[in-house]
């Protein structure tokens, strides 16, 4: 009788009730995992350009003025890469936290058309913001993400899926390009051969923060995850000087993205 009473102690009864209520088993400690991910990204970019004619030596018809123009564009791009993380259960109820790092490659280009600004109808004067075609292409990024989740009540992380929220930081490398045609002379251009064409190309880096959430389903040592996240990158830009014309041109890019991704994980 004493042996039987020992097997059905209050401790085992509590564990049994928790399993029935949540579908979970007692936490076994942290789990290390690696995986691969792919996502579709809706990338939105706000592009702003200023032509600064405030240099006292400026000889354009817009002398002393700063002319500004902006354009925005949205395109569907994609990402793929690898990840590694550590998942730590907090209790037998299925609560957990996880810390994860990832590296991604990106594909797809966001294209836009800047209409320009100025006093002439054809933007055919020096010192105006000339029309241009521009693009921003994401190349690669890496990030660090923290997650907190739990098993769905009455299903549980070991029987069914778990849900989670996330916050993180991200660093993005991208390429910017633009092509424009304008008038570089002191007087307004009236003939086609008076206009000149030019281009700008450079690499730019952005830092941003990420929020989102997802669902993960574990299948033995494997798991599949579906995730939605929003990433807001910080503004970045530079100043392009035209020293012979006494004009400077500050550029600014402000991207953000909404991503839906799927990941395949292996726990060990």
C-alpha distance (Angstrom), angle and dihedral (degrees) to the residues before:
residue distance angle dihedral
X1 . . .
X2 3.81 . .
X3 3.83 91.0 .
X4 3.81 91.2 51.4
X5 3.80 92.0 49.8
X6 3.82 89.9 51.5
X7 3.80 92.2 54.9
X8 3.81 91.5 53.4
X9 3.80 98.4 45.9
X10 3.85 119.6 153.4
X11 3.82 90.4 -103.9
X12 3.81 92.9 63.0
X13 3.79 90.6 44.5
X14 3.84 90.7 56.4
X15 3.81 91.3 49.8
X16 3.80 91.5 48.8
X17 3.82 91.7 51.3
X18 3.83 91.2 49.8
X19 3.80 91.9 51.3
X20 3.79 91.4 50.3
X21 3.82 92.3 47.1
X22 3.82 100.1 44.8
X23 3.78 107.8 16.6
X24 3.83 88.1 -122.9
X25 3.76 133.9 125.8
X26 3.80 124.4 -144.5
X27 3.79 114.4 -72.8
X28 3.79 114.0 -94.4
X29 3.80 97.6 -163.5
X30 3.78 131.9 -94.2
X31 3.79 126.0 -23.7
X32 3.80 127.0 -145.8
X33 3.80 115.5 -148.7
X34 3.79 141.6 177.6
X35 3.76 128.6 -166.6
X36 3.78 152.8 152.2
X37 3.80 127.6 -108.3
X38 3.80 140.7 -167.6
X39 3.79 129.5 -174.5
X40 3.79 145.0 176.1
X41 3.80 112.0 -128.7
X42 3.79 130.0 -160.1
X43 3.80 101.3 -151.9
X44 3.80 118.7 -164.2
X45 3.82 120.0 -171.4
X46 3.80 129.2 -171.4
X47 3.82 111.6 -159.4
X48 3.80 122.0 -166.6
X49 3.81 127.2 -174.9
X50 3.81 129.5 -174.3
X51 3.80 127.8 -169.3
X52 3.80 107.0 -154.1
X53 3.81 114.7 -156.4
X54 3.82 97.3 168.1
X55 3.81 95.2 109.8
X56 3.86 105.5 114.5
X57 3.81 89.4 -131.9
X58 3.80 92.5 56.7
X59 3.82 110.3 122.7
X60 3.83 100.9 -173.7
X61 3.78 124.7 117.8
X62 3.84 86.6 -109.6
X63 3.82 93.6 57.6
X64 3.81 112.8 160.4
X65 3.82 93.8 16.3
X66 3.78 135.6 109.0
X67 3.80 112.1 -146.8
X68 3.80 118.3 -161.8
X69 3.81 134.8 -165.2
X70 3.79 133.3 170.5
X71 3.78 139.3 -172.7
X72 3.79 135.8 -176.7
X73 3.77 131.2 -154.4
X74 3.79 136.5 -178.2
X75 3.80 126.9 -157.9
X76 3.79 137.5 168.6
X77 3.82 110.9 -113.6
X78 3.80 134.1 166.9
X79 3.81 140.9 -134.2
X80 3.79 137.3 -161.8
X81 3.78 134.9 175.7
X82 3.78 151.1 113.8
X83 3.78 134.5 -69.4
X84 3.81 141.4 -172.3
X85 3.79 130.3 -168.9
X86 3.77 151.2 155.5
X87 3.81 122.5 -118.6
X88 3.80 119.1 -162.5
X89 3.84 120.7 -168.3
X90 3.80 112.0 -142.5
X91 3.81 101.4 -162.6
X92 3.78 145.4 -12.8
X93 3.81 88.5 -88.7
X94 3.81 91.7 77.2
X95 3.81 99.0 -105.0
X96 3.80 113.4 145.2
X97 3.79 144.9 164.5
X98 3.80 127.4 -149.8
X99 3.78 137.9 -170.3
X100 3.81 118.8 -155.0
X101 3.80 139.5 179.6
X102 3.81 125.0 -162.0
X103 3.79 143.0 179.2
X104 3.81 121.1 -151.6
X105 3.77 139.8 -171.2
X106 3.79 118.1 -151.6
X107 3.78 136.5 -151.1
X108 3.77 134.8 -168.8
X109 3.80 133.1 56.6
X110 3.80 132.0 -118.0
X111 3.81 109.9 -138.6
X112 3.80 128.6 -165.3
X113 3.79 143.7 169.1
X114 3.82 119.2 -135.2
X115 3.80 109.6 -153.3
X116 3.81 94.0 -159.7
X117 3.80 129.7 -143.7
X118 3.80 138.9 -116.7
X119 3.77 145.2 108.1
X120 3.81 97.8 -80.2
X121 3.78 120.3 81.2
X122 3.80 93.5 -134.0
X123 3.83 97.6 39.1
X124 3.79 86.2 -119.5
X125 3.80 100.1 145.2
X126 3.78 135.2 89.3
X127 3.79 113.1 -105.9
X128 3.80 96.1 34.9
X129 3.79 127.3 110.4
X130 3.78 101.2 -101.5
X131 3.82 121.0 -146.3
X132 3.78 114.2 -98.1
X133 3.79 144.6 172.9
X134 3.80 111.9 -126.3
X135 3.79 138.5 -178.9
X136 3.78 140.7 -170.6
X137 3.80 120.1 -158.1
X138 3.79 122.2 -170.6
X139 3.81 110.2 -138.9
X140 3.81 110.9 173.8
X141 3.78 140.4 -20.3
X142 3.78 142.7 178.9
X143 3.77 131.0 -156.9
X144 3.78 148.5 179.9
X145 3.81 118.2 -137.7
X146 3.81 133.6 -173.7
X147 3.82 119.8 -157.1
X148 3.80 133.9 -169.5
X149 3.78 120.5 -170.6
X150 3.77 149.4 148.0
X151 3.76 141.3 -157.0
X152 3.78 116.7 -88.8
X153 3.84 106.7 -99.6
X154 3.82 114.4 -94.9
X155 3.81 89.9 10.0
X156 3.80 104.6 57.9
X157 3.79 137.3 -166.7
X158 3.81 94.5 -83.8
X159 3.80 97.0 46.3
X160 3.81 102.5 29.2
X161 3.81 139.6 6.4
X162 3.79 128.2 -56.0
X163 3.80 126.3 -140.7
X164 3.79 126.0 -143.6
X165 3.79 146.5 175.1
X166 3.78 125.4 -138.0
X167 3.79 143.8 -160.2
X168 3.77 126.3 -175.3
X169 3.78 151.4 147.4
X170 3.81 127.8 -113.9
X171 3.80 138.4 -166.9
X172 3.81 117.8 -154.6
X173 3.80 131.9 -167.4
X174 3.80 115.3 -159.0
X175 3.80 141.1 167.3
X176 3.81 123.5 -126.4
X177 3.79 125.2 -161.6
X178 3.80 135.8 174.9
X179 3.80 137.7 177.0
X180 3.80 122.5 -162.1
X181 3.80 142.3 169.5
X182 3.80 122.2 -149.3
X183 3.77 150.1 143.8
X184 3.85 116.0 -88.3
X185 3.83 98.4 -178.7
X186 3.80 131.1 96.7
X187 3.79 92.1 -116.3
X188 3.78 124.5 54.5
X189 3.80 117.0 -87.1
X190 3.80 115.8 -117.8
X191 3.81 103.6 166.5
X192 3.82 126.3 64.4
X193 3.81 93.4 -123.5
X194 3.82 90.6 58.1
X195 3.81 92.8 67.2
X196 3.80 122.2 86.6
X197 3.80 130.1 -155.3
X198 3.77 126.1 -137.4
X199 3.78 142.4 168.8
X200 3.80 141.2 -154.8
X201 3.80 124.7 -152.3
X202 3.78 127.5 173.4
X203 3.80 144.2 140.6
X204 3.79 119.7 -108.0
X205 3.81 133.2 -169.4
X206 3.81 126.1 -147.8
X207 3.80 132.4 -168.6
X208 3.79 120.0 -155.8
X209 3.78 148.3 161.9
X210 3.81 127.7 -118.9
X211 3.80 134.6 -152.3
X212 3.79 129.7 177.3
X213 3.76 147.2 106.6
X214 3.76 144.1 -124.1
X215 3.78 152.0 173.9
X216 3.81 126.2 -103.1
X217 3.79 128.1 -166.3
X218 3.78 119.5 -165.5
X219 3.82 120.3 -148.7
X220 3.77 106.0 -174.9
X221 3.80 107.6 -66.5
X222 3.82 90.7 -13.0
X223 3.79 128.4 74.4
X224 3.79 137.0 -176.4
X225 3.78 122.9 -148.4
X226 3.79 135.1 -165.8
X227 3.79 116.6 -163.9
X228 3.81 141.9 -179.6
X229 3.78 119.7 -162.2
X230 3.82 141.6 169.7
X231 3.80 120.4 -147.4
X232 3.81 122.4 -167.0
X233 3.80 112.3 -167.0
X234 3.78 123.8 -157.4
X235 3.78 119.1 -109.7
X236 3.79 117.3 -93.6
X237 3.76 134.8 -179.0
X238 3.77 148.6 125.8
X239 3.81 143.9 -134.9
X240 3.81 119.0 -104.8
X241 3.84 111.1 -157.3
X242 3.79 124.3 -149.2
X243 3.78 94.9 -167.7
X244 3.81 96.9 175.0
X245 3.82 89.7 55.9
X246 3.83 95.1 39.5
X247 3.80 89.8 -124.9
X248 3.80 128.7 125.8
X249 3.80 124.2 -162.5
X250 3.85 118.4 -156.9
X251 3.83 114.2 -162.3
X252 3.81 126.0 -164.2
X253 3.81 130.9 -171.7
X254 3.81 124.6 -166.0
X255 3.84 114.3 -176.8
X256 3.81 132.8 177.3
X257 3.79 133.0 170.5
X258 3.79 144.1 -159.9
X259 3.80 113.1 -149.6
X260 3.77 136.1 -171.1
X261 3.77 113.5 -164.9
X262 3.79 143.6 174.6
X263 3.81 123.7 -150.0
X264 3.80 133.2 -170.4
X265 3.82 112.9 -151.2
X266 3.80 134.9 -167.3
X267 3.82 117.9 -157.3
X268 3.78 121.5 -156.2
